[in-house]
Amino acid sequence: MHLTKRHYLITGGAVLLAAVLTLTAAASRNGSDPVTLPERTAIHVTLDQALTTNQSRPGDHFDATVSEPVVVNGKTVIPQGAHAEGLVVDARQSGRLMGRARLQLALQSVDVNGRNYDFRTFSHPRIGRDHKKRNWEWIGGSAAGGAVIGALAGGGTGALIGGPVGAGAGATVALVTGKKDIKLRAETPLKFELAEPVTINVKG
């Protein structure tokens, strides 16, 4: 039997249609429906572990739990309690007299119904407190205290000596106690936003 080009086209179309119907039936049996989360979708999580700028390093991974369900058109795309994994993007510990601590995190993936979905997210970095005011309070207060002690001990000359000595002691205290690292405890709430859309299969 001689098959024409038309026969091949008809046969090929039938095979393609059968494949599509098979995939559709399988998806229907699995009850999954792909839903796309748009860019800027917020994902709220809580940390499963503590993170600190004096211990965490860029490239470290952390675990988290989704704290609020992500819902689109009435469908729960990411359920509350889903396991998430994140990455420490930047971590700089505080200096003792200067240099603010900095911590920036990103969410990398979320497990939905046993399947991991990779994310690209962004969040605002956390910046530690400034040292200047507290350091000057320590140094200035200690200088004044040193001047009082010096005056009691030796009159005016003692006050001149006591002041610089007190300031030096204050600077030492500021140096020892002045680190202001960022510390996030376990269960700290965090918010991330998608940097690009993600499609997730949602069970019907």
Secondary structure, DSSP 8 states (H G I E B T S, - for coil): ----HHHHHHHHHHHHHHHHHHHHHHHHHHTEEEEEE-TT-EEEEEESS-EETTT--TT-EEEEEE-S-EEETTEEEE-TT-EEEEEEEEEE---SSS---EEEEEEEEEEETTEEEE--EE---EE---SHHHHHHHHHHHHHHHHHHHHHHHHHHHHHHHHHHHHHHHHHHHHHH-----EE-TT-EEEEEESS-EEEEEE-
